[in-house]
Amino acid sequence: MKPRERMIRTLAHEAVDAVPRQLWNLSGVRMFRPQELEEVRARYPSEIEWAPSRYGTSRYLRGEKNVVGSFVDEFGSVRTVAQAGVSGEVTKPVLASWDDLDGYEFPWEMLENADFSAIDPLCAATDRFVLAGTWIRPFERLQFMRGTENLLVDLALGEPGVERLLSEIHRFNLAELDALCKTRADGIFFMDDWGSQRALLVDPALWRTLFRPLYKEYCERIRNSGKFVFMHSDGHIESIYPDLVDIGVSALNSQLFCMDLEALALRYGDRMTFWGEIDRQHLLPFGTPEEVRAGVDRVARATIGRRGRTGVIAQCEWGNDVPKENIEAVFDQWSRY
């Protein structure tokens, strides 16, 4: 079975000859451990290939990313990086005051000068599933532009500027999405980190009022173009799982080990594919290879189990502090299913 077919059948919960796999790697691994990364990639090739998208240069971008120090990001906020290989924290939001919104201009040049022309030739040439990443992350974009603390207060007080800014973010996102929907990519990916360790960061009712309609429109446009919807969200997001299933997310990457993964698989495993995750807070950085294998077994029992269905992708994230042998243990154990 070819990788693209294996992925599509997995997303449709149909029989496959093996669990498809994908490795995520953080910048620090690519920067400081390239040989280890290439060895793992060669031994456990991914069924998913990221689409070769190019974006225009933002008028705001200044400095170097992922190195210790500060830089100005694509939307104009200052970020400080304390550890090489990570994206850093916003320390000076571009919209520190709502008064700044009147004169703010979105970096439309990123989309106007974007080049997606290499995606279709890749889709024609490869037998892997091609997934297009995006800049779509409306809640996080609000945080990056306003600052997290400011934004949470804004949401609690019902600040009208939030909806105005969110509307412009959504317009920007749709323009990017429409361009990618015209390509031959098999799937399109967007993200937003919604969870704390124990619950959603906002009231689920507020989430359903402000954000669910945006995600619903993203899913509709992606699905109407004949593509699969991939989404990522960190933290405990159990309260919005049914919403994400209902609006049409095909595959969801979330921190299963923060939640009751067995209950989630039982409730939603026939309607959505679990886009991997092996506990990257504890097991991957601090566990033994044997403990990591047990973690894989737990996910496999929940998502495949006695029901014999598919609907899971063997995915994990390789962080800077994760031993190579633990990443190898993940994929070796999945290869047994």
Steps between C-alpha positions, in 0.01 A plus 500: 500500500639842401534768768230731357252214474588387852436850634171547315371162614603581856309829486197306371536237777554226244736203519871568449812285495682713762450808715624804303768703674628856523779658704481860616830661595559831673749760377758405763519143368549625144762753616704292742431132422470477120685168468275328754197646325605369161571154644150477647339634183686244290397213725139611549393703196183704531184437303431875511700760310466871574401709200779731371329836562686830478372825647594860433721685748304697758570872534531448875746210521830602655776293661566128512258237626579209733820652638547656843401865493207699361341535158188658348258242363301510175209688657712757683530373857836475677590150616776399738672163465661370819607160361635435153270290286166631630273773361507724807240697696332825399646771725368806315170442317442708190155599634592573860216756493174471309570851371775342289248299298377798296837548331600134479550338158504124457803356314300418186827488305556157656202370302526728198855379440437138602603223261314168515599393150724215619214319678327350195818356342588341835153345529539354152849365569463350847300206633490661845211697646569872449393727786504879468576698813352846558538810716144445625486517882240768592511472881878492511521783247287710735738413783809576294362839395346606835701300753348200678416672828348800322291278277362284780390816682349630174300180458382504860383863473346466155734756341347587158842533340543122520226429249625774269856364503381139475296591192813635328704195603228278357497693172877454472466129579230444238711663230785259575264205521330575169836504324604166650163342422576551129805276522510119480608459864324206668438683826528841665616563854419776749552529873422679827615408851183511710569296811667544833611188684149435633244695299433740216662843537163671452138414575386243239188711443719795401702271273182387326382857451822657371716225354296198397342691205849584368620142517176380346558724200860379465384138508223561248731668251765229535249216466319666210832505313528122543767507771535369855506731803793464743512695827731524802421631848705462817370445852178362649240566228254221579210748531523602132575157351136448398497839329815426301354167392166659406651777285701250298856474630636186332810449718575664834838521670453563872669414828314177562689425821360819661151359453305176525624363171307174533171690538585730209578206273180323601283806436658641186722230351250410228467860381849645524858382464734545795805668352736331739658647812711314750539685829770762436482650848615191687543181299706620205752719688523305828369147438694189407454343157294227668271760658466677166398171338236456768369847416469401134317183604254709702416720202475197270264314736275805524491594132521158334417264785258212480285683246766450237450841343763733364498873566837573659829636364829402666617853572721648770693822554877500542594777741845625586516296820374167362751212457524350154435150636158608628397626157619174347302308763182684397521401135635152561209424731244642255649281226365199691141606438 
